[in-house]
Amino acid sequence: MEKRARYWMVWNAGHPISSARHRHASRASAESEAERLAAQNPGQEFVVLKAVSGVSATRPDPKFRWAVFKTSHELDDGIPF
């Protein structure tokens, strides 16, 4: 496994889908951003996350296959919804 750069991200723990996209180069930078966001959003918790490892595949694993899903209008099961 190759050595990857360390980074931190800020995540809004109160939202199921967070927009955490910025990689902070230091913990201090991420904590500062979490404090800024918390001040702008009272009652919401912002968590600092540290990337500890990462994995990527160079090619698809043959044991995993793509599933084909049909939309409801493609199925004729007699149910109108």
C-alpha positions as CSV (number, residue, x, y, z in Angstrom):
1,M,0.0,0.0,0.0
2,E,1.4,3.4,-1.0
3,K,1.8,6.1,1.6
4,R,-1.0,8.7,1.3
5,A,-1.1,12.2,2.6
6,R,-2.8,12.7,5.9
7,Y,-5.8,15.0,6.0
8,W,-8.8,16.0,8.1
9,M,-12.4,16.8,7.2
10,V,-15.3,18.5,9.0
11,W,-18.6,16.7,9.1
12,N,-22.0,18.0,10.2
13,A,-23.1,15.1,12.5
14,G,-26.7,16.2,12.5
15,H,-27.3,15.8,8.8
16,P,-27.5,12.3,7.2
17,I,-25.9,13.7,4.0
18,S,-23.1,16.0,4.8
19,S,-21.3,18.2,2.3
20,A,-17.8,17.4,3.7
21,R,-15.5,17.8,0.7
22,H,-12.6,20.0,1.7
23,R,-9.5,18.2,2.9
24,H,-7.6,20.1,5.6
25,A,-3.9,19.7,5.7
26,S,-3.8,20.0,9.5
27,R,-5.9,19.1,12.5
28,A,-5.8,22.7,13.7
29,S,-7.2,24.0,10.4
30,A,-10.1,21.5,10.5
31,E,-10.8,22.3,14.2
32,S,-10.9,26.0,13.3
33,E,-13.3,25.4,10.5
34,A,-15.5,23.2,12.8
35,E,-15.6,26.0,15.3
36,R,-16.5,28.6,12.6
37,L,-19.3,26.4,11.3
38,A,-20.7,25.6,14.8
39,A,-20.9,29.4,15.5
40,Q,-22.8,29.9,12.3
41,N,-25.2,27.0,13.0
42,P,-26.2,26.9,16.7
43,G,-27.3,23.6,18.0
44,Q,-25.6,21.6,15.2
45,E,-22.5,19.4,16.0
46,F,-19.5,19.5,13.7
47,V,-17.0,16.7,14.0
48,V,-13.4,16.6,12.8
49,L,-12.6,13.4,11.1
50,K,-9.0,12.1,10.3
51,A,-8.3,9.9,7.3
52,V,-6.4,6.9,8.6
53,S,-6.3,4.7,5.6
54,G,-7.6,4.5,2.0
55,V,-8.2,1.7,-0.5
56,S,-8.7,1.8,-4.2
57,A,-9.0,-1.0,-6.8
58,T,-7.1,-0.9,-10.1
59,R,-9.6,-3.1,-11.8
60,P,-13.1,-4.5,-10.9
61,D,-13.2,-7.7,-8.9
62,P,-14.9,-10.4,-11.0
63,K,-16.8,-11.8,-8.1
64,F,-18.9,-8.6,-7.9
65,R,-21.4,-8.2,-10.8
66,W,-23.5,-5.2,-11.7
67,A,-27.2,-5.6,-10.9
68,V,-29.7,-4.5,-13.4
69,F,-32.7,-2.8,-11.9
70,K,-35.9,-2.1,-13.7
71,T,-38.0,1.0,-13.1
72,S,-41.6,0.7,-12.1
73,H,-42.9,1.5,-15.6
74,E,-40.8,-1.4,-17.0
75,L,-42.5,-3.9,-14.7
76,D,-45.9,-5.2,-15.5
77,D,-47.0,-6.7,-12.2
78,G,-50.6,-5.4,-12.4
79,I,-50.1,-3.0,-9.4
80,P,-51.0,0.6,-10.4
81,F,-48.4,2.2,-8.1
